[in-house]
Amino acid sequence: MTRAIVFGGSGFIGSYVADQLSQRGYDVVVANIRETPYPNADQTFVRCDIMEPDAVNDVIAGAEFVFNFAGLADLDESIHEPRLTMQLNVLGNVHLLEAARTHGVRRFVYASSAYAFSPKGSFYGISKLTSEKLVEEYAERFGLSYTIIRYGSVYGERADHHNGMYRLLRQAIENGEIRHQGSGEEVREYIHAADAAKLSVDVIEDDKFAGEHVILTGVERLKIKDLMHMIREIMSDRISVTHTNEQYDGHYTVTPYSFDPNMAKKLVPNPYIDMGQGLVSCIRHIHEELHPSTD
């Protein structure tokens, strides 16, 4: 069996990718500092801190594919934690790159962000862009094959408080209201994590994505105010919606892109999980999280 290591595989997107790899018959190792809340009998869990290069080296030995979803993933948190952001997202990634080139992995997949080439994104975006450049340089200097995936607005049942969609839905269920810091005119292209995971595995099974930058976002452009009204209708108009029109620090309004010659290919799922059905599934999941069944 072909071995694939998913660093950060206990987290949101990483866990979906790990499951998708298992479904396709890979020998999957989930490497994380905390045990996965989504145990899978077809996967091996290894406790590993990406800040410990010797441990990282041991985990990657024998792997053909390495995915890096580890590090700090919350843009808002990164604004207040610049040093931690750089340590985890940049130096941690270097530790993985060193081990990957030492052991000659077939492909290194770096989980970047649409904020990597945006003037927004604060320290989070800077850390992602820096790590992208490091991946490219490892390819140039050492011949390390890679694919960089820039994830957009991903949502799903396994999200937590770091995820913007989760925060909106939890507010709606827990408080009966949704308060959004911006104007509501901000536009996003949401993609369900299960769809993103399928495309994430597709890229390692096709050599045309080696040395490429790929963007994974949804196929529908949706204003946040329309999303909030959609949530209200799904919940039978029982919640209130408020836009505070405050400065939305670090976040883009309509597009994360700025001009740069380093272009990326956009992949979209076909078929894909309908936004309405995806929202209902997430709402049910969060409701059960807040109000566990006694059966």
N, C-alpha and C positions, 0 to 999 in steps of 0.2 A: 504494500500500500504506500502511496505517496504521502509523505508527512508534511503537514502544514502547521506552523506555530502561529497562534493568534495572541499577541501581547495585548493586554486590555480586553481579553475575551470574556471577562466576567461583567463587562460594562454594557452599555446600551447597544450601540451598533455592533460592537465586537462580538457580542453573544449571538446576534442574528447571523453574522458571517460565519461564526464557528458552527452553528447548526446547519447552515447551508452547505458548508464544506462536508460535514458528516453525511448529509443526505446524498451527496455526490460520491461518497465512498473514500474520502480522504482519511488518513490517520491524523486526527486532530488533537493537538495539545493546546490547552488553554493556559496561558501564563499570566498570572496576575498577583498582586499583593494580597487580594482578598478572594476567598473561595467564591465560585460562581453561584448565584442564586438560581441558576437555570441548569441544574445537573443533567448530564446526558451520558447514558451508559456507553455510548460509542466514542466518548472523549476522555482524555487524560488531563487532569488538573495538576499544574505545578505551581507552587507558590514562588513567585520571583519578583524582585524589586529591580526595575530597569536602571536604578542608580547603582547597582552592584554589578560591574562588568564581568566578573568571574562567573557569577551565577547566570547571567545572560548568555555567556559563551557556552556554558554547559547545556543550557536548554536548547540552543540553536544547533548544536552539533547533530548532524544527521538529517536536518530538515531540508526540504527542497523549496518550500515557500514560507516566507515570513511576512506576517501582517503586523503593522504597528498602529494599534488604536490606543496605546497607553499614554498617560500624561494628563495634564489639566485641560478639561474640555469646556469649561464654563467661561464665556467671554466676560461676563460681568465680574466674576471672581478674579479673572486675570488683571482687570483694571487696578485692583487693590493688592495684587500679589505678583508684581513683575519679576522678582528674583525667583520665586517658586515656579512661575510659568516658564522662565528660561531654563531653569535646572531640569525640569521634567520633560518639557517639549523639545528642547534643543540638545542638552547634554545626554539625556536619556536616549534620544534617538541616535546619537553618535555611538553609544554603547552597542545598540542593536546593529548599526551599520558595520561596526568593526567586526563583530562576531559573524555577521552575514557574509562579509567578504573573506574572512579567514576560512570559513567552512564552505565557501563556494556555492551558496544557495542559488537556485535556479531563477528566482524572482523575489525581489524585496518590494512589498506594497506599503506605501506610506499613506496613512489616512490624514489628508490635509483638509483644508476648508476653503469655501468660496471667499473667505476674508483674506486669503493669502496675498491676493493682488488688489486689495481694496485699501483706499485711504482711511477707511474705518477699521474697526477690529482691535484697536489698541494693542496691548502687549501680546494678546492671543494671536492676532493676525500677523504680527511681527515674528512671533515664534514659529508659526506655520511656514511663512515665507523663508525664514532662515533655514529651517529643516529641509524644505524643498531644495534649496540651493546646495545644502550638504549632500543630499541624496544624489543630485545631478553631478556633483564633483566626485563622489565615490564611483559613479559610473564612468566618468571621464578618466580618473586616475587609476582605478583598479578593475574596470570592466564589470562592475556589479550591475546586473540587469535589474531594472526597477519599473514600477508603474506608480505614479502619484495620482491619488483620487481626491478630488476636492468635493467634499460633501456640502450640500446646501442645507435647506430647512428640513431636517429629518424628524419624523414623529413616529410613535408606536407605543404598544402596550408596555414595553419594558423601560420606558423613559423614566427619569426621576426629576428632582427639583432643578437640575442643571439645564433641563430642556424647556424651551419657551412654551411649546404647546402644552406640555404637562402642567406648567404653572397656571396657564389660563384655565384648563379643565379642572384642576384641583380647586382653584378659586371658585369656579362656578358651582361645584358640588359641595364644597365645605362652607362657603360664605354666601352662596346665593347671588353672587355678583362677580363681574369681571372688570378689573381696573387695568387699563393699559396706559403706560407712561407716555407714549407718543400721541400722534394725532389720529392714528387709525388709517392714514393714507399710505402707510408703508406697504410695499408689495413683496410677497414671498411666493416661491414655487415649492410647495410641500411635497415630500415623497415619503411613503411609508418605509420603515426600516427593513421590512421583509423584501420589498422591491429593491431597495438599495443593496441589500445583501446578495441577492441573485446576480445583480450586475457586477458587484465586487468580485464574485467568484468567476463570472464570465471572463473578466479581463486576464486572469492567470491561465485560462484555457485557450487563449488565442495570442499567438506571438505578435500580432499586429499592434498589441497594446504595450509591448516591451519598449521602454524608453519614452513612453507617452504620458501626458497629463490628461486626466479624464474628469469631467464635471458630472456629478450625479445630483440632479434636482428633479422636481416633479414636472408634469406636462401642463399644469394649469397655473396661471398667474392669479393670485388672490390677494386683495387688500386685507389687512388685518382687521379693519372694521367690518368687512363682509364675513370674515371668518368668525368674528365674535357674534354677529347676528345669526350666523348659521348655527353656532353652538346654542344660542338662546332658543332658536326654533326647535332644535333637536330635543331640548329640555322643556318643551311646551311653554315657552315664554315665562318661565318661573324665575328667571334671573335678570338682574339689571346690568347694563353695560355703560361704562364710563371711560372716556378718553381724557386724560389729564392735561394733554398738550405740553408736557414738560419736555426738556431736552432729553433725547433718547441717546445717551452717551455710548459711543462705540459702535452703534448699530447703523446699518445703511437704510436708506428710505426706499428707493426703487430698485437699485442694482448694486451688487458688491463689486462690480467690475470697473477697473480703470484701464486706460490704454497701456499696453505692454506687448512687446513682440512675442513673448512666450505664451502662445495660445494653447487652449485645451479643447479636446473633443468632448461634446456633451452626449452622454448616453441616457436614454429614457427607457423605462420598462414597457413592454408590450406583450401581454396585457398587464394592467397594473391595478392596485387596490384602490377602489373608488374612495374619494375623500370623505364623503358622507358616511359610508360604511366603516371606514377607518376611524373616524371620530367616535361613532357609536361604540365601537369595540374598545377604544381607549377610555371612554367615559365609564363603561361597565367595569373595566379593569380597575380604574381609580376608585370607583364607588365601592367595589369589593375590598380594596385596600383600606379604605376609611371605615367601612362597615362590614367586617368579615361575617360570612354566613355562620350560623350556629349549628347547622345541620351536621 
